[in-house]
Amino acid sequence: MFLRPGERPTERRPIVTDDHQPVMVEEVLHFLSPRPGGVYVDATVGAGGHADAILRATGGRSTLVGIDRDPEALSRARYNLRSYGAAVKLAQSDFVDVGWVLGSHEIEQVDGILLDLGVSSMQLDVASRGFSFRGDGPLDMRMDPSGKLTAADVVNSYPEADLARILREYGEERFASRIARAIVDARRKGPLRTTTELSHLIEASYPHGPRRGHPARRTFQAIRIEVNRELDVLEATLRSAPDVLAPGGRIVVISYHSLEDRICKKVFASFEGRGQALPGLGAPKATGPLAVLTPNAVLPSETEVQRNSRASAARLRAVERRAA
Ligand SMILES: C[S@@+](CC[C@H](N)C(=O)[O-])C[C@H]1O[C@@H](n2cnc3c(N)ncnc32)[C@H](O)[C@@H]1O
């Protein structure tokens, strides 16, 4: 059902299927509270599922700036959101550069920003992107295919100690040292090239006994986070993004693992009224205090988790810019 890499969407070939629904849509709309005339940023627009829900909730009478660093995702979003015409402005960019994107559209303040973090199920489904330990593809894992660092670079060139640290920190992998050692031993015979090679290697180095999930899951997550600098850009973005919020504007973040959620919780808790200036936009315009709307992370409903297994790890947090 999905487009192959490089393939362009056509009218006859649907892109979003029922098993790739956006996560926690009701909760996103509740916290973002989109209204006609508002300006919203979907900073991880993906295939445009959440963006569509936001635009639909305003009867198509709001502006939606959609950002993604994956050009393939953007071409899907462009197709899926085509009926909204000029209300949608799409940009291939890292969300850390949201200030530049807004500046290029002469937008100074927005009413809401959504971040639905991590990889999309579409990225995972295309084996040639190298994100999934279930498919056979090159060790790539770049969300932006023009990025310099690939998973193969990490696996084949990082010193053993760095590999172990990454697996421990970004994958919370108990057997990080053991897996790092196995990778370094294996690559002496020649570089590791495919997701299957890496996945088999991890399986073989894992201790026998009861397992929670596939042994390669945490290592793949860790390498993906390293390749895309996911945690660095998340913290920087959350610290600076409030400066473009209009009074009453909100930031909503959906995270999928405890590292992301911890950063979100920590940064939101640290807000004292204003963040740093956003590169590209000059001095902060908004001055009112920030209020955390979610004292505890909001979880998806049981019904949604039953319907969509990807939702099970989702955690939502939101913050609001109050009037000065
Ligand atoms: C979970 S998907 C979003 C799905 C989307 N909400 C939808 O409804 O289709 C996450 C998307 O964020 C993008 N992404 C992740 N980190 C990013 C970053 N730092 N800057 C821009 N896009 C990013 C990924 O390429 C991916 O397409």
PDBQT file of the ligand as one rigid body, heavy atoms in Angstrom, charges set to zero:
ROOT
HETATM    1  C1  LIG A 401       5.999  10.142  14.422  1.00  0.00    +0.000 C 
HETATM    2  S1  LIG A 401       6.306  10.878  12.880  1.00  0.00    +0.000 S 
HETATM    3  C2  LIG A 401       5.076  12.111  12.755  1.00  0.00    +0.000 C 
HETATM    4  C3  LIG A 401       3.797  11.630  12.155  1.00  0.00    +0.000 C 
HETATM    5  C4  LIG A 401       2.815  12.757  11.950  1.00  0.00    +0.000 C 
HETATM    6  N1  LIG A 401       2.418  13.352  13.206  1.00  0.00    +0.000 N 
HETATM    7  C5  LIG A 401       1.584  12.306  11.186  1.00  0.00    +0.000 C 
HETATM    8  O1  LIG A 401       0.465  12.525  11.668  1.00  0.00    +0.000 OA
HETATM    9  O2  LIG A 401       1.731  11.742  10.109  1.00  0.00    +0.000 OA
HETATM   10  C6  LIG A 401       7.726  11.825  13.219  1.00  0.00    +0.000 C 
HETATM   11  C7  LIG A 401       8.212  12.640  12.039  1.00  0.00    +0.000 C 
HETATM   12  O3  LIG A 401       9.082  13.628  12.565  1.00  0.00    +0.000 OA
HETATM   13  C8  LIG A 401      10.178  13.772  11.724  1.00  0.00    +0.000 C 
HETATM   14  N2  LIG A 401      11.254  14.298  12.564  1.00  0.00    +0.000 N 
HETATM   15  C9  LIG A 401      11.851  13.693  13.614  1.00  0.00    +0.000 A 
HETATM   16  N3  LIG A 401      12.775  14.496  14.157  1.00  0.00    +0.000 NA
HETATM   17  C10 LIG A 401      12.733  15.665  13.453  1.00  0.00    +0.000 A 
HETATM   18  C11 LIG A 401      13.427  16.896  13.550  1.00  0.00    +0.000 A 
HETATM   19  N4  LIG A 401      14.386  17.098  14.457  1.00  0.00    +0.000 N 
HETATM   20  N5  LIG A 401      13.120  17.877  12.689  1.00  0.00    +0.000 NA
HETATM   21  C12 LIG A 401      12.151  17.699  11.733  1.00  0.00    +0.000 A 
HETATM   22  N6  LIG A 401      11.467  16.540  11.585  1.00  0.00    +0.000 NA
HETATM   23  C13 LIG A 401      11.754  15.541  12.439  1.00  0.00    +0.000 A 
HETATM   24  C14 LIG A 401      10.426  12.411  11.146  1.00  0.00    +0.000 C 
HETATM   25  O4  LIG A 401      11.107  12.496   9.911  1.00  0.00    +0.000 OA
HETATM   26  C15 LIG A 401       9.014  11.851  11.018  1.00  0.00    +0.000 C 
HETATM   27  O5  LIG A 401       8.487  12.084   9.729  1.00  0.00    +0.000 OA
ENDROOT
TORSDOF 0
